Amino acid sequence: MLFAALMRCKLALMGVSVMSGLVNLLCLSGSFYLLEVYDRFGPQTVACRRCSDSRLAPARYTR
């Protein structure tokens, strides 16, 4: 019964999965870009900056 219901919604579930993947990729693209910039323009201070960012990240997202 569950399998039949899922087969009827197969196209919709695939569409939702693709859209979810695209949204996740768009959300991560800014972070990847900033990491690339840090690696190119601040090689000595990158480690310190990433450490401070990782300590501040929970505070930013819990508000």
N, C-alpha and C positions, 0 to 999 in steps of 0.2 A: 504494500500500500504506500509506504513512504517512498520507495524506489519509483513507483509510477508517478507520484506527485512531483518528484525531483526531475524526472524525465520530461514532464510537461513544462517545467520552468527552466529547462536546460539553457535555452537561448538567453533568457533574462539573467540567469545566474552567471553566464559567461560574460555578458555585457557589464554587469556590476563588478565582476572580478577585474576586467580590463580597465574600467574607469578607476577603480580603487588603486590599481597598480600605477596608473598615470598620475593620480593625485599624490601618491606617496613619492613617486619619482620627482615631481615638481617641488614637493616640500623639502626633499633632500638636496636638490640641485643648488640652492643657496649656500648650504653648509659645505658642499663639495667645492664650490667656487671660492669661498673664503679660505678653506684649507689650502687650495692651490695658490691663492694670493699670499698667504702667510709663508708658504714654502718658498716662494720666489723672492719676496721682498724683505723678509725678516728672518734669515736663517738662525741668527744667534738668539733672538728673543722669542722664537716660535714656541719653544718648549715651555718657557715661563708663561707665555700668553695662554697656551692650551691648558696648563695647570690651573691658572686662575679662572679660565672659562669653565673648566669642569667642576670647580668648586662652587661657582656662582650659578651654574645651570639649574640645580634643583630649586634654588630660591626663585629663579625667574619663572619657572613653570608651575609652581605650587600656589601662586597667587590667583 
